């Protein structure tokens, strides 16, 4: 991996990924509200979609700062197209991207596996829960209901922003499109010698 920082290409690709997910975030809102009436915090099982930009962008670009930029840009895109939550989405975006970035930094930006994607998804879920707590969204829940809420959000985050994001990037890798934005690896150079 090239650790010399982000290049303009990295930033632009990250922004494109984020814009796509910003639109997905906006389109996901009706789905979220459609499952909310089912109760038992079923809506929290699909909440992880709002964390996916950070993990997908990092798994593709593989450089420091990408997760944070992606999540902020996706939140900005969602805001621009008319988020129901207003400017709050930007705060969520900063926190979720920052917490995902902490996970990638903990492994020195050198691991791109499903476990790291899932841990980043969990970290983003924790960030969102902390802001939910600050906003007073969790005050009315009794202990068992709060636990169910938290578990559902974490499980949904792992499923969508961890596992699904990982396999989405793997599918993109199979097409070869990710090679356009990644630096050549030692294996690439070794393959040329054969």
Secondary structure, 3 states (H helix, E strand, C coil): CCCCCCCHHHHHHHHHHHHHHHHHHHHHHHHHHHHHCCCCCHHHHHHHHHHHHHHHHHHHHCCCCHHHHHHHHHHHHHHHCCCCCCCHHHHHHHHHHHHHHHHHHHCCCCCCCHHHHHHHHHHHHHHHHHHHHHHCCCCCCCHHHHHHHHHHHHHHHHHHHHHHHHHHHHHHHHHCHHHHCCCCCHHHHHHHHC
